[in-house]
Amino acid sequence: MTGTGRAGLRLTARGAIVMLFVITLVGMPFLPGPVFVAGCLAAVLLVRPRDLLPLVVTPPLVFFAAALLVELVRALGSASTLPTFGLGMFTALSSGAPWLFLGSALALGVAWVRGLPANLRELRGAPEPEPAPASRSRRGRARTFDPEPEGYFEPRVYGRAADE
């Protein structure tokens, strides 16, 4: 690579989420908590700065999906599938809750340092619609609804008329 750009591995948000899922899935049977926290840290450090916002909100969902898959596979091999699955999910989610909070907070903190506020400002940068002026009814009270625009229920015709 030529130029002054920094060389290195940069993942999209999708790639970082898939990486976090695979790391969590592989580590779930052995050390689910520490592996999940390490995966969160790796994902937030390897993602492109403009993709921080989607990554920061997904660690709880990734942890749940990995726990669901692992416990489903474990339960399929037992004699009583449904009770084993229910107990396994309860155990995985309750024992993994502190690690889940730690991994999510760590991802949020590192993302904040890497530029998450700029992503939030960019998200808010869209122009907001201006509020409609409050119209008064016959009794002088303000209406709480907006009237329908004209032609709302009429079909739209695009293009020019045939006689033009």
TAFENKA-V506622 format. One record per pair of residues at least 12 apart in sequence whose ideal C-beta (glycine too) atoms are under 10 Angstrom apart, sorted by the first residue. I is the first residue (numbers start at 1). GAP is how many residues later the second one is. If there is no record, write none. Layout:
i=<I	I>
gap=<GAP	GAP>
This chain:
i=<8	9	9	10	10	10	10	10	10	11	11	11	11	11	11	11	11	12	12	12	12	12	12	13	13	13	13	13	13	13	13	13	13	13	13	14	14	14	14	15	15	15	15	15	15	16	16	16	16	16	16	16	16	16	16	16	16	16	16	16	17	17	17	17	17	17	17	17	17	18	18	19	19	19	19	19	19	20	20	20	20	20	20	20	20	20	20	20	20	20	20	20	20	20	20	21	21	21	21	21	21	21	21	21	22	22	22	23	23	23	23	23	23	23	23	23	24	24	24	24	24	24	24	24	24	24	24	24	24	24	24	24	24	25	25	25	25	25	25	25	26	26	26	27	27	27	28	28	28	28	28	28	28	28	28	29	29	29	31	32	32	32	32	32	32	32	32	32	33	33	33	33	33	33	33	33	33	34	34	34	35	35	35	36	36	36	36	36	36	36	36	36	36	36	37	37	37	37	37	37	37	37	37	37	37	38	38	39	39	39	39	39	39	40	40	40	40	40	40	40	40	40	40	40	40	40	40	40	40	40	41	41	41	41	43	43	43	43	43	43	43	43	43	44	44	44	44	44	44	44	44	44	44	44	44	44	45	45	45	45	47	47	47	48	48	49	49	49	49	49	49	50	50	50	50	51	51	52	52	52	52	52	52	52	52	52	52	52	52	53	53	53	53	53	53	53	53	54	55	55	55	55	56	56	56	56	56	56	56	56	56	57	57	57	58	58	59	59	59	59	59	59	59	59	60	60	60	60	62	62	63	63	63	63	63	63	63	63	64	64	64	64	64	66	66	67	67	67	67	67	67	67	67	68	68	68	68	68	70	70	70	71	71	71	71	71	71	71	71	71	71	72	72	72	72	73	73	74	74	74	75	75	75	132	132	135>
gap=<38	36	37	36	37	38	39	40	41	31	32	34	35	36	37	40	44	35	36	38	39	42	43	30	34	35	37	38	39	40	41	42	43	44	45	33	37	40	41	28	31	32	33	36	40	23	24	26	27	28	29	30	31	32	35	36	38	39	42	91	26	30	34	37	38	41	42	44	45	25	44	20	23	24	27	28	43	16	18	19	20	21	22	23	24	26	27	35	38	39	42	43	46	83	87	18	22	37	40	41	42	44	45	48	17	40	44	12	13	15	16	17	19	20	39	43	12	13	14	15	16	19	35	38	39	40	41	42	43	45	46	72	79	14	37	40	41	42	44	45	13	40	44	12	39	43	35	38	39	41	42	43	46	64	68	41	44	45	68	31	34	35	38	60	63	64	67	68	30	62	63	64	65	66	67	69	70	65	68	69	31	64	68	23	26	27	30	31	60	63	64	66	67	68	22	61	62	63	64	65	66	67	68	69	70	65	68	20	23	24	27	64	68	15	16	18	19	22	23	59	60	62	63	64	65	66	67	68	70	71	62	65	66	69	12	13	15	16	19	60	64	67	68	12	15	59	62	63	64	65	66	67	68	69	70	72	62	65	66	69	60	64	67	66	67	62	65	66	67	69	70	65	68	69	72	60	68	55	56	58	59	60	62	63	64	65	66	67	68	58	62	63	65	66	67	69	70	65	52	53	56	61	48	51	52	53	54	55	56	60	63	47	50	51	46	49	41	42	44	45	46	47	48	49	40	41	43	44	38	41	29	30	33	34	36	37	40	41	25	28	29	32	36	26	30	21	22	24	25	26	28	29	33	17	20	21	24	25	18	19	22	13	14	15	16	17	18	19	20	21	22	12	13	16	17	12	15	14	15	18	12	13	14	14	15	12>
